[in-house]
Amino acid sequence: MTKSAQLTSKEKEQQVNQQQVQLAHQAAEGDKFARSQINELIHPIINYQTGHFCRRFCRENKYRYRCTLEKPYVNNSKEALFCEWGNASYAWMLDDLTSSRRLLQFKGTNGAGVNNYLYHIANSLPFYERWKDWRFGRKVHVPTYIQALSADAGKVFLALRAREEIPNIAQRLGQSEQQMEALCQSIVVILTQRNRLHLLDPVSTVSLSNVDSEQESSQDAERGETDIPCYDEDPELREAKQKLHRVWDKLSPVEQYVMEAMLIEEQDATDVLYALRKLNISIKPGVAAEDTSRQQLYYFRRKTLARLAELMAEA
């Protein structure tokens, strides 16, 4: 009998685990084949999360644009412009989850595969918060059609959002004012054509304390004063939220997903089961993902709710 045939199941698992770590590190170092394999592994996770996040924050976009998700949220007229947030979200998630820094951190601890490692990150609260930061302003998305105008177009786009003067932009980028003015005009024209001129609007804070005095508002702005939002939230409710935030991370990624999908978003059990099967995630030891039933899913939800209640009581 050959040596390879004598390998125990544990040794085989360790061998596969080492191959996974090697694959991740090769991808991080720029190996094209390894990178394509990682991208293929992560596609179902990103595809699902993109649809998941986009649907939650689609709002009025579904009435104005054509959805680009694999399973479109709505089917608008073919004459409508394509919504850019689906593809942009996919690109952001791919960049975040498969960055060289993140892949080099993968060590295969406790036999975890690279797919499980990235799945855990993609279903974490910090990942969700980073995506919201990018989606809603602190990390502004520069449309690809703007970036395609020139090497400096993205920087000029951000400068226009910040209401910088053209002479200042030209000086900072080492270009002539004529060049910058022409580029600014091109940006405005293309945004107008695509009905996206609002993307140049900066994030603003409306003062409610000086609504009757523009002069006082102007003086406050000069002194660098801003209003701080105040929410009269019930102290007990605020304390409960803080407790929930502390204990949430003690749940497994699968428990977090099921709770969020079935209770917060009120998704149907069929949709949740479909997602679990597609990602090959089992919720019960010894039962394959494809064999998981609705009854087992509801039992898992009840058990997770009970565990969460215990954690809240102990916090």
C-alpha positions in Angstrom: 0.0 0.0 0.0 1.4 3.4 -0.9 2.1 6.1 1.6 -0.7 8.4 0.2 -3.2 5.5 0.7 -2.2 5.2 4.3 -3.2 8.9 5.1 -5.7 9.1 7.8 -8.8 11.3 7.4 -7.3 13.8 9.8 -4.1 14.0 7.8 -6.1 14.5 4.6 -8.0 17.3 6.2 -4.8 19.0 7.2 -3.4 18.5 3.7 -6.5 20.2 2.2 -6.3 22.9 4.8 -2.7 23.6 3.9 -3.6 23.8 0.2 -6.3 26.4 1.1 -3.8 28.5 3.0 -1.4 28.2 0.1 -4.1 29.2 -2.4 -5.0 32.3 -0.4 -1.4 33.4 -0.1 -0.7 32.8 -3.8 -3.7 35.0 -4.7 -2.5 37.7 -2.3 0.9 37.7 -4.0 -0.7 38.2 -7.4 -0.9 34.7 -8.9 -3.7 35.1 -11.6 -4.9 31.5 -11.5 -5.1 31.5 -7.7 -6.9 34.8 -7.8 -9.5 33.5 -10.2 -10.1 30.5 -8.0 -10.6 32.8 -5.0 -13.0 35.0 -7.0 -14.9 31.9 -8.0 -15.2 30.7 -4.4 -16.4 34.0 -3.1 -18.8 34.8 -5.9 -21.9 33.1 -4.3 -21.3 35.0 -1.0 -20.8 38.4 -2.7 -23.7 37.8 -5.1 -26.0 37.1 -2.2 -24.8 39.9 0.1 -25.0 42.4 -2.8 -28.6 41.5 -3.4 -29.3 41.5 0.3 -27.8 44.9 1.0 -29.1 46.5 -2.2 -32.7 45.5 -1.5 -32.6 46.9 2.0 -31.5 50.3 0.8 -32.9 50.5 -2.7 -35.6 53.0 -1.8 -36.6 55.2 -4.8 -33.9 53.7 -7.1 -36.2 50.8 -8.0 -38.7 53.3 -9.6 -36.0 55.2 -11.6 -33.5 52.7 -12.8 -33.1 49.2 -14.2 -31.8 46.8 -11.5 -28.5 45.0 -12.4 -28.7 42.3 -9.7 -28.6 38.7 -10.8 -32.2 38.4 -9.6 -33.5 42.0 -10.3 -35.4 43.6 -7.4 -37.9 45.1 -10.0 -38.2 44.8 -13.8 -38.3 48.4 -15.0 -38.6 49.5 -18.6 -35.6 48.6 -20.8 -35.4 52.3 -21.7 -34.5 53.2 -18.1 -30.9 53.7 -17.2 -29.0 51.0 -15.4 -28.6 51.4 -11.6 -25.0 51.5 -10.8 -25.2 50.4 -7.1 -25.4 46.7 -7.7 -22.2 46.4 -9.7 -20.5 49.0 -7.5 -21.4 47.1 -4.4 -20.2 43.8 -5.9 -16.8 45.5 -6.8 -16.5 47.0 -3.3 -17.2 43.6 -1.6 -14.7 41.8 -3.8 -12.1 44.4 -3.1 -12.7 44.2 0.7 -12.9 40.5 1.0 -10.1 39.5 -1.3 -7.6 42.2 -0.6 -4.0 41.0 -0.3 -3.9 42.0 3.4 -6.9 40.0 4.2 -5.9 36.9 2.3 -2.5 36.9 4.0 -4.2 36.9 7.4 -5.9 33.6 6.6 -4.2 30.8 8.6 -6.7 28.0 8.3 -7.2 28.0 12.0 -9.2 25.0 13.3 -9.4 23.5 9.8 -11.4 26.4 8.4 -11.3 26.7 4.6 -10.8 30.0 2.9 -14.5 30.0 1.9 -15.6 29.7 5.5 -13.1 32.4 6.5 -14.5 34.9 3.9 -18.1 33.9 4.7 -17.6 34.8 8.3 -16.2 38.2 7.5 -19.0 38.9 4.9 -21.7 38.2 7.5 -20.1 40.2 10.3 -21.4 43.5 11.6 -18.1 45.4 10.9 -18.3 44.4 7.2 -21.9 45.6 7.1 -20.9 48.9 8.7 -18.0 49.4 6.3 -20.3 48.9 3.4 -22.7 51.5 4.7 -19.9 53.9 5.3 -18.9 53.5 1.6 -22.5 53.5 0.3 -23.7 56.5 2.2 -21.0 59.1 2.0 -18.0 58.7 4.2 -16.3 56.8 1.5 -17.8 58.3 -1.7 -18.2 56.0 -4.7 -16.8 57.6 -7.9 -18.8 56.3 -10.9 -16.7 54.2 -13.3 -17.8 56.4 -16.2 -16.3 59.4 -14.4 -13.1 57.6 -13.7 -12.9 56.7 -17.4 -12.7 60.3 -18.4 -9.1 60.8 -17.3 -6.6 59.8 -14.6 -7.5 62.9 -12.5 -11.3 62.7 -13.1 -12.0 60.9 -9.8 -10.1 63.5 -7.8 -11.8 66.3 -9.6 -15.2 64.7 -9.0 -14.5 64.6 -5.2 -13.2 68.1 -5.3 -16.4 69.3 -7.0 -18.4 67.6 -4.3 -16.4 69.4 -1.7 -17.1 72.7 -3.5 -13.5 73.5 -4.2 -12.7 76.3 -6.6 -11.2 75.4 -10.0 -7.9 77.3 -9.5 -7.3 75.4 -6.2 -8.0 72.1 -7.9 -5.6 72.9 -10.8 -2.9 73.9 -8.4 -3.2 70.8 -6.2 -3.2 68.5 -9.2 -0.5 70.4 -11.1 -2.7 71.1 -14.1 -3.7 74.3 -15.9 -7.0 76.0 -15.1 -8.1 75.5 -18.7 -7.6 71.8 -18.5 -9.4 71.5 -15.1 -12.3 73.7 -16.3 -12.8 71.5 -19.4 -12.7 68.3 -17.2 -15.2 69.8 -14.8 -17.5 70.7 -17.7 -17.2 67.1 -19.0 -18.1 65.7 -15.6 -21.1 67.9 -15.2 -22.3 67.1 -18.8 -22.0 63.3 -18.4 -23.8 63.4 -15.0 -26.6 65.6 -16.5 -27.0 63.1 -19.4 -27.3 60.2 -17.0 -29.6 62.1 -14.6 -27.0 61.8 -11.8 -26.1 65.5 -11.2 -27.2 65.0 -7.6 -24.0 63.0 -7.0 -22.1 66.3 -6.8 -24.2 67.4 -3.8 -22.1 67.3 -0.7 -23.4 65.7 2.6 -25.0 68.6 4.5 -26.2 69.2 8.0 -29.3 71.4 8.5 -29.3 73.5 11.6 -32.7 73.5 13.4 -31.5 76.0 16.1 -31.0 79.0 13.8 -33.7 78.6 11.2 -34.8 82.3 11.6 -31.4 83.8 11.3 -29.2 83.3 8.2 -26.7 85.7 9.7 -26.2 83.7 12.9 -25.8 80.5 10.8 -23.2 82.2 8.7 -21.3 83.4 11.8 -21.5 79.9 13.4 -20.1 78.4 10.2 -17.2 80.8 10.2 -16.4 79.8 13.8 -16.5 76.1 12.8 -19.6 75.4 15.0 -22.0 72.7 14.0 -25.2 71.3 15.5 -25.0 67.9 17.0 -28.0 65.7 16.5 -29.9 64.9 19.8 -32.2 61.9 20.0 -34.5 61.6 23.1 -34.4 57.9 23.2 -35.8 55.9 26.1 -32.9 55.0 28.4 -34.1 51.4 28.8 -34.4 51.0 25.0 -30.9 52.4 24.6 -29.5 50.1 27.2 -31.2 47.1 25.6 -29.7 48.0 22.2 -26.2 48.3 23.8 -26.6 44.9 25.3 -27.7 43.4 22.0 -24.7 44.9 20.3 -22.4 43.4 22.9 -23.8 39.9 22.7 -24.5 39.8 18.9 -20.9 38.9 18.1 -21.2 35.8 20.4 -23.6 34.3 17.9 -22.1 32.3 15.0 -22.2 33.8 11.5 -24.9 31.3 10.6 -27.0 32.2 13.7 -26.6 35.9 12.9 -27.7 35.4 9.3 -30.8 33.4 10.2 -31.9 35.9 12.9 -31.4 38.8 10.6 -33.1 37.2 7.6 -36.1 35.7 9.3 -36.8 38.2 12.1 -35.5 41.6 10.9 -36.1 41.3 7.2 -39.0 38.8 7.6 -37.7 36.7 4.7 -39.6 33.5 3.9 -38.1 30.2 5.1 -37.9 29.0 1.5 -35.6 31.9 0.6 -33.4 31.4 3.6 -33.1 27.6 2.9 -32.2 28.4 -0.7 -29.4 30.7 0.4 -28.0 28.1 2.9 -28.1 25.4 0.2 -26.4 27.6 -2.4 -23.6 28.4 0.0 -23.5 24.7 1.3 -24.0 25.8 4.9 -25.4 23.2 7.3 -27.3 24.3 10.4 -27.4 20.9 12.0 -24.5 18.5 12.5 -24.7 15.5 10.3 -27.4 17.0 8.1 -26.2 18.3 4.7 -27.3 21.8 3.7 -29.3 20.4 0.7 -31.2 18.1 3.1 -32.2 20.8 5.6 -35.9 21.1 6.1 -38.2 24.0 7.0 -38.9 22.4 10.4 -35.2 22.2 11.1 -34.7 25.8 10.2 -37.6 26.9 12.4 -36.1 24.8 15.3 -32.7 26.4 14.7 -34.3 29.9 14.8 -36.1 29.1 18.1 -32.9 27.7 19.6 -30.9 30.8 18.5 -33.6 33.1 20.0 -33.3 31.2 23.3 -29.5 31.5 23.3 -29.7 35.2 22.5 -32.1 35.7 25.4 -29.7 33.9 27.8 -26.8 36.0 26.6 -28.9 39.2 27.0 -29.8 38.1 30.6 -26.1 37.5 31.4 -24.8 40.8 29.9 
